[in-house]
Amino acid sequence: MNLRYLMLEARVIARNSRFLIFTLIMPAALFVIYVGLWGGLGAAYPDGTPVAPSLMVSMSGYGAMGAAMSTGMGIAIEREYGWMRQLRLTPMTGLSYLLVKATLSMLVALPTILVVSLLGLTVGGVELSAPQWIGVTAGMWLAVSPFAAIGVVMGQLSTADSTQAMGGAAMMILGLAGGMWIPSQIVPEWAADLMRLTPSYWLREVGQSVVNRALDLRTAILVLSAWTAVATVIAARRYRAELARA
């Protein structure tokens, strides 16, 4: 992987104010609003999960998921503008380019998790032990990996004109169907069963498992690993197909 190109890409994203608004500022603001409305006085869901930590997990997960996917989907725009053709003139391989995108997707997901977690501590009244704080931040960050791979696949399959619409639709579906906007604890069982089909549901489960030991962390890890593996295989096959046509 080309570390110099990775740092260049990171600086470009850091200067993108629109990216920062939608993936960092908006989730943080929504957490403050939601926790003020529903997370006070030790409120808990029917399964015993405290509301404030659950909202923290949902909003940090939503922002991190969006950051990871948006970064990978940038492949469509760069391909349309001929940037990938220019890169073929450099020593960097196409595989290295995809690895940079996937790694960058993971890196840009981390600030949202850290910022919303800090707000949970300072504004939301979330009280966790030091190991729990480490577990929720590190666990959520690692659980974003399938969305980094999914973003790369969507970037390979979309065009510059369609990528924004596809990304917005994917975020809306994953946020709603994954229980980030409407918690799975308060929906009918049939709706909760449908939520379990989405990777975003299991991303949220990873974070919530820190404050609710009754949740099945092992299943969440297996499901997210499967999503990552499948998306990675699709991205690799798509890359080989594009290389064969070049």
Secondary structure as a PSIPRED ss2 file (coil, helix, strand):
# PSIPRED VFORMAT (PSIPRED V4.0)

   1 M C   1.000  0.000  0.000
   2 N C   1.000  0.000  0.000
   3 L H   0.000  1.000  0.000
   4 R H   0.000  1.000  0.000
   5 Y H   0.000  1.000  0.000
   6 L H   0.000  1.000  0.000
   7 M H   0.000  1.000  0.000
   8 L H   0.000  1.000  0.000
   9 E H   0.000  1.000  0.000
  10 A H   0.000  1.000  0.000
  11 R H   0.000  1.000  0.000
  12 V H   0.000  1.000  0.000
  13 I H   0.000  1.000  0.000
  14 A H   0.000  1.000  0.000
  15 R C   1.000  0.000  0.000
  16 N C   1.000  0.000  0.000
  17 S H   0.000  1.000  0.000
  18 R H   0.000  1.000  0.000
  19 F H   0.000  1.000  0.000
  20 L H   0.000  1.000  0.000
  21 I H   0.000  1.000  0.000
  22 F H   0.000  1.000  0.000
  23 T H   0.000  1.000  0.000
  24 L H   0.000  1.000  0.000
  25 I H   0.000  1.000  0.000
  26 M H   0.000  1.000  0.000
  27 P H   0.000  1.000  0.000
  28 A H   0.000  1.000  0.000
  29 A H   0.000  1.000  0.000
  30 L H   0.000  1.000  0.000
  31 F H   0.000  1.000  0.000
  32 V H   0.000  1.000  0.000
  33 I H   0.000  1.000  0.000
  34 Y H   0.000  1.000  0.000
  35 V H   0.000  1.000  0.000
  36 G H   0.000  1.000  0.000
  37 L H   0.000  1.000  0.000
  38 W H   0.000  1.000  0.000
  39 G C   1.000  0.000  0.000
  40 G C   1.000  0.000  0.000
  41 L C   1.000  0.000  0.000
  42 G C   1.000  0.000  0.000
  43 A C   1.000  0.000  0.000
  44 A E   0.000  0.000  1.000
  45 Y C   1.000  0.000  0.000
  46 P C   1.000  0.000  0.000
  47 D C   1.000  0.000  0.000
  48 G C   1.000  0.000  0.000
  49 T C   1.000  0.000  0.000
  50 P E   0.000  0.000  1.000
  51 V H   0.000  1.000  0.000
  52 A H   0.000  1.000  0.000
  53 P H   0.000  1.000  0.000
  54 S H   0.000  1.000  0.000
  55 L H   0.000  1.000  0.000
  56 M H   0.000  1.000  0.000
  57 V H   0.000  1.000  0.000
  58 S H   0.000  1.000  0.000
  59 M H   0.000  1.000  0.000
  60 S H   0.000  1.000  0.000
  61 G H   0.000  1.000  0.000
  62 Y H   0.000  1.000  0.000
  63 G H   0.000  1.000  0.000
  64 A H   0.000  1.000  0.000
  65 M H   0.000  1.000  0.000
  66 G H   0.000  1.000  0.000
  67 A H   0.000  1.000  0.000
  68 A H   0.000  1.000  0.000
  69 M H   0.000  1.000  0.000
  70 S H   0.000  1.000  0.000
  71 T H   0.000  1.000  0.000
  72 G H   0.000  1.000  0.000
  73 M H   0.000  1.000  0.000
  74 G H   0.000  1.000  0.000
  75 I H   0.000  1.000  0.000
  76 A H   0.000  1.000  0.000
  77 I H   0.000  1.000  0.000
  78 E H   0.000  1.000  0.000
  79 R H   0.000  1.000  0.000
  80 E H   0.000  1.000  0.000
  81 Y C   1.000  0.000  0.000
  82 G C   1.000  0.000  0.000
  83 W H   0.000  1.000  0.000
  84 M H   0.000  1.000  0.000
  85 R H   0.000  1.000  0.000
  86 Q H   0.000  1.000  0.000
  87 L H   0.000  1.000  0.000
  88 R C   1.000  0.000  0.000
  89 L C   1.000  0.000  0.000
  90 T C   1.000  0.000  0.000
  91 P C   1.000  0.000  0.000
  92 M C   1.000  0.000  0.000
  93 T C   1.000  0.000  0.000
  94 G H   0.000  1.000  0.000
  95 L H   0.000  1.000  0.000
  96 S H   0.000  1.000  0.000
  97 Y H   0.000  1.000  0.000
  98 L H   0.000  1.000  0.000
  99 L H   0.000  1.000  0.000
 100 V H   0.000  1.000  0.000
 101 K H   0.000  1.000  0.000
 102 A H   0.000  1.000  0.000
 103 T H   0.000  1.000  0.000
 104 L H   0.000  1.000  0.000
 105 S H   0.000  1.000  0.000
 106 M H   0.000  1.000  0.000
 107 L H   0.000  1.000  0.000
 108 V H   0.000  1.000  0.000
 109 A H   0.000  1.000  0.000
 110 L H   0.000  1.000  0.000
 111 P H   0.000  1.000  0.000
 112 T H   0.000  1.000  0.000
 113 I H   0.000  1.000  0.000
 114 L H   0.000  1.000  0.000
 115 V H   0.000  1.000  0.000
 116 V H   0.000  1.000  0.000
 117 S H   0.000  1.000  0.000
 118 L H   0.000  1.000  0.000
 119 L H   0.000  1.000  0.000
 120 G H   0.000  1.000  0.000
 121 L H   0.000  1.000  0.000
 122 T H   0.000  1.000  0.000
 123 V C   1.000  0.000  0.000
 124 G C   1.000  0.000  0.000
 125 G C   1.000  0.000  0.000
 126 V C   1.000  0.000  0.000
 127 E C   1.000  0.000  0.000
 128 L C   1.000  0.000  0.000
 129 S C   1.000  0.000  0.000
 130 A H   0.000  1.000  0.000
 131 P H   0.000  1.000  0.000
 132 Q H   0.000  1.000  0.000
 133 W H   0.000  1.000  0.000
 134 I H   0.000  1.000  0.000
 135 G H   0.000  1.000  0.000
 136 V H   0.000  1.000  0.000
 137 T H   0.000  1.000  0.000
 138 A H   0.000  1.000  0.000
 139 G H   0.000  1.000  0.000
 140 M H   0.000  1.000  0.000
 141 W H   0.000  1.000  0.000
 142 L H   0.000  1.000  0.000
 143 A H   0.000  1.000  0.000
 144 V C   1.000  0.000  0.000
 145 S H   0.000  1.000  0.000
 146 P H   0.000  1.000  0.000
 147 F H   0.000  1.000  0.000
 148 A H   0.000  1.000  0.000
 149 A H   0.000  1.000  0.000
 150 I H   0.000  1.000  0.000
 151 G H   0.000  1.000  0.000
 152 V H   0.000  1.000  0.000
 153 V H   0.000  1.000  0.000
 154 M H   0.000  1.000  0.000
 155 G H   0.000  1.000  0.000
 156 Q H   0.000  1.000  0.000
 157 L H   0.000  1.000  0.000
 158 S C   1.000  0.000  0.000
 159 T C   1.000  0.000  0.000
 160 A C   1.000  0.000  0.000
 161 D C   1.000  0.000  0.000
 162 S C   1.000  0.000  0.000
 163 T H   0.000  1.000  0.000
 164 Q H   0.000  1.000  0.000
 165 A H   0.000  1.000  0.000
 166 M H   0.000  1.000  0.000
 167 G H   0.000  1.000  0.000
 168 G H   0.000  1.000  0.000
 169 A H   0.000  1.000  0.000
 170 A H   0.000  1.000  0.000
 171 M H   0.000  1.000  0.000
 172 M H   0.000  1.000  0.000
 173 I H   0.000  1.000  0.000
 174 L H   0.000  1.000  0.000
 175 G H   0.000  1.000  0.000
 176 L H   0.000  1.000  0.000
 177 A H   0.000  1.000  0.000
 178 G C   1.000  0.000  0.000
 179 G C   1.000  0.000  0.000
 180 M C   1.000  0.000  0.000
 181 W C   1.000  0.000  0.000
 182 I C   1.000  0.000  0.000
 183 P C   1.000  0.000  0.000
 184 S H   0.000  1.000  0.000
 185 Q H   0.000  1.000  0.000
 186 I H   0.000  1.000  0.000
 187 V C   1.000  0.000  0.000
 188 P C   1.000  0.000  0.000
 189 E H   0.000  1.000  0.000
 190 W H   0.000  1.000  0.000
 191 A H   0.000  1.000  0.000
 192 A H   0.000  1.000  0.000
 193 D H   0.000  1.000  0.000
 194 L H   0.000  1.000  0.000
 195 M H   0.000  1.000  0.000
 196 R C   1.000  0.000  0.000
 197 L C   1.000  0.000  0.000
 198 T C   1.000  0.000  0.000
 199 P H   0.000  1.000  0.000
 200 S H   0.000  1.000  0.000
 201 Y H   0.000  1.000  0.000
 202 W H   0.000  1.000  0.000
 203 L H   0.000  1.000  0.000
 204 R H   0.000  1.000  0.000
 205 E H   0.000  1.000  0.000
 206 V H   0.000  1.000  0.000
 207 G H   0.000  1.000  0.000
 208 Q H   0.000  1.000  0.000
 209 S C   1.000  0.000  0.000
 210 V C   1.000  0.000  0.000
 211 V C   1.000  0.000  0.000
 212 N C   1.000  0.000  0.000
 213 R C   1.000  0.000  0.000
 214 A C   1.000  0.000  0.000
 215 L C   1.000  0.000  0.000
 216 D C   1.000  0.000  0.000
 217 L H   0.000  1.000  0.000
 218 R H   0.000  1.000  0.000
 219 T H   0.000  1.000  0.000
 220 A H   0.000  1.000  0.000
 221 I H   0.000  1.000  0.000
 222 L H   0.000  1.000  0.000
 223 V H   0.000  1.000  0.000
 224 L H   0.000  1.000  0.000
 225 S H   0.000  1.000  0.000
 226 A H   0.000  1.000  0.000
 227 W H   0.000  1.000  0.000
 228 T H   0.000  1.000  0.000
 229 A H   0.000  1.000  0.000
 230 V H   0.000  1.000  0.000
 231 A H   0.000  1.000  0.000
 232 T H   0.000  1.000  0.000
 233 V H   0.000  1.000  0.000
 234 I H   0.000  1.000  0.000
 235 A H   0.000  1.000  0.000
 236 A H   0.000  1.000  0.000
 237 R H   0.000  1.000  0.000
 238 R H   0.000  1.000  0.000
 239 Y H   0.000  1.000  0.000
 240 R H   0.000  1.000  0.000
 241 A H   0.000  1.000  0.000
 242 E H   0.000  1.000  0.000
 243 L H   0.000  1.000  0.000
 244 A H   0.000  1.000  0.000
 245 R H   0.000  1.000  0.000
 246 A C   1.000  0.000  0.000
